[in-house]
Structure formats: C-alpha cells, structure tokens
Amino acid sequence: MKKNYVSQKEHMAEFSKDKAAVRELLAQSVFEEPAVFRLVLKDLIEATGGVGALSEKSGLSRVAIYEMISEKGNPRFSSISKVVRAFNLTPA
C-alpha cells in the first residue's frame, strides 16, 4: 500500500537541499528560545547524514555535537560556526 504522507525526516531531508531556506530557518530559529534552535539543528543533522557525518565534516567530536543539541546544550559560537560551514551555508 502506498503511503499518502511524507515523514518529518523525509521532509527535512528534501528541505535541507535548499541552502537559502536552511539559512533562513537557522537565522529565524536563533531569535527563538534556545530549545527551538537546538531542535532545528538536530533535525538538520539527522536529515543530512547524522552526527557521524557532521563530526567528520565539521571537525567536532560526536560527543560535542550530542552535547550541543541536548536539552541542556549551550553551544559555543565557534561550534555553531563549524556546523554552518559543514552544511556549506555561505552568507547569502
């Protein structure tokens, strides 16, 4: 039976291909509660290959990435910058 819906993970995987939309989403989420930014970041990480892939691309350890997106996470600007570069998100 064919499914008539797209999962959140599938939607985010497709969405993450649009770099301008990802830049806008991250920019907007920065101005929300910190938990919103962490959830957006977590969804993007999962949609683009997971923590292992991001660790390789960014140079951040897997532990550092998990801590950054955890409920109590408080990422440093330098870590966020590495993630943004790993996602190939250059300024518009």
PAKE-727096 format. One record per residue (C-alpha): residue in three letters; x, y, z. Coordinates in Angstrom, 3 decimals. Layout:
N
ALA;X;Y;Z
...
! end
This chain:
92
MET;0.000;0.000;0.000
LYS;1.338;3.414;-0.974
LYS;1.702;5.898;1.862
ASN;-0.019;9.238;1.419
TYR;2.258;11.272;3.625
VAL;5.856;12.356;3.965
SER;7.613;11.775;7.272
GLN;9.279;14.649;9.105
LYS;12.663;13.090;8.362
GLU;11.885;12.789;4.640
HIS;10.581;16.347;4.532
MET;13.661;17.734;6.279
ALA;15.977;15.732;4.000
GLU;14.348;17.335;0.960
PHE;14.207;20.761;2.623
SER;17.898;20.626;3.549
LYS;18.821;20.664;-0.149
ASP;17.635;24.276;-0.406
LYS;20.552;26.160;1.135
ALA;18.752;29.521;1.139
ALA;15.811;28.006;3.039
VAL;18.134;26.338;5.546
ARG;19.989;29.628;6.120
GLU;16.662;31.379;6.732
LEU;15.414;28.654;9.066
LEU;18.585;28.762;11.163
ALA;18.588;32.551;11.201
GLN;14.983;32.694;12.371
SER;15.450;29.964;14.974
VAL;18.330;31.890;16.577
PHE;15.815;34.531;17.673
GLU;13.536;31.967;19.346
GLU;14.048;30.104;22.589
PRO;17.358;28.186;22.643
ALA;15.413;24.920;22.574
VAL;13.940;25.864;19.186
PHE;17.387;26.411;17.699
ARG;18.618;23.093;19.105
LEU;15.605;21.223;17.676
VAL;16.070;22.779;14.249
LEU;19.759;21.928;14.359
LYS;19.002;18.372;15.464
ASP;16.507;17.874;12.611
LEU;19.002;19.219;10.077
ILE;21.766;16.982;11.409
GLU;19.551;13.904;11.205
ALA;18.400;14.830;7.684
THR;21.908;15.310;6.357
GLY;23.602;12.106;7.399
GLY;23.569;12.187;11.172
VAL;26.018;13.053;13.899
GLY;28.811;10.883;12.494
ALA;28.729;12.599;9.118
LEU;28.626;16.049;10.713
SER;31.502;15.128;13.004
GLU;33.662;14.239;10.003
LYS;32.713;17.380;8.065
SER;32.953;19.840;10.954
GLY;35.882;18.522;12.965
LEU;33.715;18.487;16.097
SER;33.606;15.313;18.129
ARG;30.415;13.271;18.176
VAL;30.177;13.921;21.920
ALA;30.420;17.685;21.372
ILE;27.633;17.540;18.786
TYR;25.389;15.433;21.023
GLU;26.008;17.852;23.906
MET;25.273;20.829;21.655
ILE;21.825;19.511;20.657
SER;20.922;18.030;24.031
GLU;18.215;19.551;26.201
LYS;20.854;21.209;28.359
GLY;23.060;22.098;25.401
ASN;24.522;25.571;25.177
PRO;26.661;25.569;22.043
ARG;29.566;27.949;21.630
PHE;29.580;30.307;18.695
SER;32.715;28.581;17.387
SER;30.878;25.240;17.352
ILE;27.866;26.712;15.576
SER;30.214;28.285;13.040
LYS;31.812;24.895;12.318
VAL;28.383;23.331;11.855
VAL;27.283;26.090;9.482
ARG;30.444;25.633;7.417
ALA;29.936;21.854;7.397
PHE;26.444;22.400;5.980
ASN;28.065;24.601;3.269
LEU;25.916;27.555;4.289
THR;27.720;30.589;2.997
PRO;26.265;34.041;3.541
ALA;23.571;34.953;1.013
! end
